Amino acid sequence: MCVWWKTRPETHYCKTTTEHRIANVVGIASYSLITDDISSSTKPSSIKVGCVSSPSSHARIMSITLHTTHGDLKIEVFCESVPKTAENFLALCASSYYDGSPFHRMIPGFMIQAGGPGHPTPNNPKGGKSIWGQPFADEIRPALKHTQRGIVSMANKGPGTNGSQFFVLFDKAPHLDGLNTIFGRVIGDQSLVTLAKLEKLQIDKKNKVKEEARIEGVTIHANPLAG
């Protein structure tokens, strides 16, 4: 899968209906899921799913943290703006699909890409797949644009080919507007430090990452300001 070479997105919120749909997809009745510790003693063993009210807006917000070999990346997920993409991403996170997923492609000043399975199989190919087992349609929103560092967007092979892979921008990329579905943004100072480390990874002439750089586990939060 690949990605092609205006203001900061407004804060987006998850309503209760979206929250319930996501919980149902991953089989979470009480908004919590216990997972096995497979690859690392530091990998979270409890993944929490849920939303909380925002005091100022009475709306709901969702975020996740990718625990990587180079630090944590906290991502606010735009559940209400792109519900199908958010549902797919959060369900993959909650099912441990991304555990071990490599950061396999990086272009300094542009983006870093991940989201393929850590251990590909014939039924779970290297390119990855959605929770539905087949590609799903884009959710292009005029209000969401590739305007800044930290924007998180789906990688694809063309229109309607979204699966599991995604990328994080190192800088604005307006040429991607209308081509790739934005579904989140990196938040928090520590996450920006991690992103800077990822941008310094060693790559080959084809922009393939040459050193160990993986997602080790995921924590799903109700509130992007939570720890």
C-alpha positions as CSV (number, residue, x, y, z in Angstrom):
1,M,0.0,0.0,0.0
2,C,1.2,3.5,-0.6
3,V,0.4,7.2,-0.1
4,W,1.1,9.8,-2.7
5,W,3.8,12.5,-2.6
6,K,-5.6,24.7,6.0
7,T,-6.2,25.2,9.3
8,R,-5.7,22.9,12.2
9,P,-8.5,20.4,12.3
10,E,-11.2,21.3,14.7
11,T,-11.6,19.0,17.7
12,H,-13.9,16.0,16.8
13,Y,-16.1,14.1,19.2
14,C,-17.5,10.6,19.4
15,K,-21.2,10.4,20.2
16,T,-22.6,7.5,22.2
17,T,-24.0,5.8,19.1
18,T,-20.6,5.6,17.6
19,E,-19.1,4.4,20.8
20,H,-21.6,1.5,21.1
21,R,-21.1,0.4,17.5
22,I,-17.3,0.2,18.0
23,A,-17.8,-1.7,21.3
24,N,-20.1,-4.2,19.5
25,V,-17.6,-4.8,16.7
26,V,-14.8,-5.8,19.0
27,G,-17.2,-7.7,21.3
28,I,-16.8,-5.5,24.3
29,A,-19.9,-5.4,26.6
30,S,-18.4,-3.4,29.4
31,Y,-16.0,-1.3,27.3
32,S,-12.9,-3.2,28.4
33,L,-10.9,-6.0,26.9
34,I,-8.1,-8.1,28.5
35,T,-5.4,-9.2,26.1
36,D,-2.5,-11.6,26.4
37,D,1.0,-10.3,26.8
38,I,2.6,-11.8,23.7
39,S,5.7,-9.9,22.8
40,S,6.8,-7.5,25.5
41,S,6.6,-7.2,29.3
42,T,5.9,-3.5,28.8
43,K,2.9,-4.1,26.4
44,P,-0.4,-3.1,28.0
45,S,-2.5,-6.0,29.1
46,S,-5.7,-4.0,29.4
47,I,-7.3,-2.1,26.6
48,K,-10.0,0.3,27.5
49,V,-12.7,1.4,25.2
50,G,-15.2,4.2,26.0
51,C,-16.0,7.9,25.8
52,V,-16.5,10.5,28.4
53,S,-18.3,13.8,28.4
54,S,-16.4,17.0,27.6
55,P,-17.2,19.6,30.3
56,S,-17.3,22.4,27.9
57,S,-19.3,20.8,25.1
58,H,-21.1,17.8,26.6
59,A,-19.8,15.9,23.6
60,R,-17.6,12.8,23.6
61,I,-14.0,12.3,22.6
62,M,-11.8,9.2,21.9
63,S,-8.1,8.7,21.7
64,I,-5.6,5.8,21.6
65,T,-1.9,5.5,22.4
66,L,0.4,3.5,20.2
67,H,3.2,2.1,22.3
68,T,6.2,1.9,19.9
69,T,9.8,0.9,20.1
70,H,10.7,4.6,20.1
71,G,8.1,5.9,22.5
72,D,4.4,6.6,22.8
73,L,2.2,8.2,20.1
74,K,-1.2,9.4,21.4
75,I,-3.8,9.9,18.7
76,E,-7.1,11.6,18.8
77,V,-9.6,9.7,16.7
78,F,-12.2,11.6,14.7
79,C,-15.0,9.1,15.4
80,E,-18.0,11.2,14.5
81,S,-16.5,12.7,11.3
82,V,-15.3,9.4,9.8
83,P,-17.3,6.7,11.7
84,K,-16.5,3.7,9.5
85,T,-12.7,4.5,9.4
86,A,-12.7,5.0,13.1
87,E,-14.6,1.8,13.7
88,N,-12.1,-0.1,11.7
89,F,-9.1,1.4,13.3
90,L,-10.3,1.1,16.9
91,A,-11.5,-2.5,16.4
92,L,-8.1,-3.4,15.0
93,C,-6.4,-1.7,17.9
94,A,-8.6,-3.5,20.5
95,S,-8.1,-6.9,18.9
96,S,-4.3,-6.5,19.1
97,Y,-4.0,-6.5,15.3
98,Y,-1.4,-3.8,15.3
99,D,0.8,-5.4,18.0
100,G,4.1,-6.0,16.3
101,S,3.2,-4.0,13.2
102,P,6.4,-2.5,11.7
103,F,6.9,1.1,10.6
104,H,8.0,-0.1,7.2
105,R,8.2,3.1,5.1
106,M,9.4,6.5,6.0
107,I,10.1,9.7,4.0
108,P,11.7,12.5,6.1
109,G,9.7,15.7,5.8
110,F,6.7,13.8,4.5
111,M,5.4,10.8,6.5
112,I,5.9,7.5,8.2
113,Q,3.7,4.4,7.4
114,A,2.6,1.4,9.5
115,G,-0.4,-0.8,10.0
116,G,0.4,-4.1,8.3
117,P,0.3,-7.2,10.5
118,G,3.4,-8.0,12.6
119,H,3.2,-11.7,11.5
120,P,1.7,-12.0,8.0
121,T,-0.1,-15.3,7.1
122,P,-1.9,-16.4,3.9
123,N,-5.2,-15.3,5.6
124,N,-3.6,-12.1,6.9
125,P,-1.3,-10.8,4.1
126,K,1.5,-8.4,4.5
127,G,-0.5,-5.5,3.1
128,G,-3.1,-5.9,5.9
129,K,-6.9,-6.0,5.8
130,S,-9.9,-4.3,7.4
131,I,-12.1,-5.8,10.1
132,W,-14.5,-6.7,7.3
133,G,-11.9,-8.7,5.4
134,Q,-12.1,-6.5,2.4
135,P,-11.3,-2.9,1.4
136,F,-13.8,-0.2,2.4
137,A,-14.8,3.1,1.0
138,D,-13.1,6.5,1.6
139,E,-14.6,9.0,4.0
140,I,-13.3,12.2,2.5
141,R,-14.4,15.3,4.4
142,P,-13.9,18.8,3.1
143,A,-13.2,20.1,6.7
144,L,-10.4,17.6,7.2
145,K,-7.2,18.4,5.4
146,H,-3.6,17.3,5.4
147,T,-2.4,20.7,6.8
148,Q,0.1,20.0,9.6
149,R,2.5,17.6,11.2
150,G,0.8,14.8,13.1
151,I,-2.2,14.3,10.9
152,V,-3.1,10.6,10.7
153,S,-4.6,9.3,7.5
154,M,-5.3,6.0,5.8
155,A,-2.9,4.6,3.2
156,N,-4.5,3.1,0.1
157,K,-3.9,1.9,-3.5
158,G,-6.6,4.2,-4.9
159,P,-10.2,5.1,-4.3
160,G,-12.1,2.7,-2.0
161,T,-9.1,0.5,-1.1
162,N,-8.7,1.2,2.6
163,G,-7.6,-1.7,4.8
164,S,-5.4,-1.5,7.9
165,Q,-2.4,0.6,6.9
166,F,-2.1,4.2,7.9
167,F,0.5,7.0,8.0
168,V,1.4,10.0,10.1
169,L,2.5,13.3,8.5
170,F,5.8,15.0,9.3
171,D,4.6,18.2,7.5
172,K,1.6,19.5,5.6
173,A,0.7,17.6,2.4
174,P,-2.2,19.3,0.6
175,H,-1.8,17.1,-2.5
176,L,-3.3,14.3,-0.4
177,D,-6.5,16.1,0.2
178,G,-9.4,14.2,-1.5
179,L,-7.2,11.1,-1.9
180,N,-6.7,9.8,1.6
181,T,-9.1,9.6,4.5
182,I,-7.9,11.6,7.6
183,F,-9.1,10.0,10.8
184,G,-7.0,11.5,13.6
185,R,-4.1,13.6,14.8
186,V,-1.2,13.2,17.1
187,I,-1.7,15.0,20.4
188,G,0.6,15.8,23.4
189,D,4.2,17.0,23.7
190,Q,5.6,13.5,24.4
191,S,4.0,12.2,21.3
192,L,5.7,14.9,19.2
193,V,9.0,13.9,20.7
194,T,8.3,10.3,19.6
195,L,7.4,11.5,16.1
196,A,10.7,13.3,15.9
197,K,12.5,10.1,16.8
198,L,10.7,8.2,14.1
199,E,11.6,10.8,11.5
200,K,15.3,10.0,12.2
201,L,15.0,6.3,11.4
202,Q,17.5,4.9,9.0
203,I,16.0,4.1,5.6
204,D,17.3,2.7,2.3
205,K,17.0,4.2,-1.2
206,K,13.4,3.0,-1.5
207,N,12.4,4.6,1.8
208,K,12.1,1.3,3.6
209,V,13.0,1.5,7.3
210,K,16.2,-0.4,7.9
211,E,16.1,-0.6,11.7
212,E,13.7,-2.0,14.3
213,A,10.7,0.2,14.6
214,R,7.4,-1.3,15.6
215,I,4.1,-0.8,17.4
216,E,4.4,-3.0,20.5
217,G,0.9,-2.5,21.8
218,V,-2.1,-0.1,22.0
219,T,-4.1,1.5,24.8
220,I,-7.5,2.9,24.0
221,H,-8.7,5.9,26.1
222,A,-12.0,7.6,26.5
223,N,-10.3,11.0,26.9
224,P,-7.2,12.2,24.9
225,L,-6.0,14.1,27.9
226,A,-6.0,10.9,30.0
227,G,-2.7,9.2,31.0
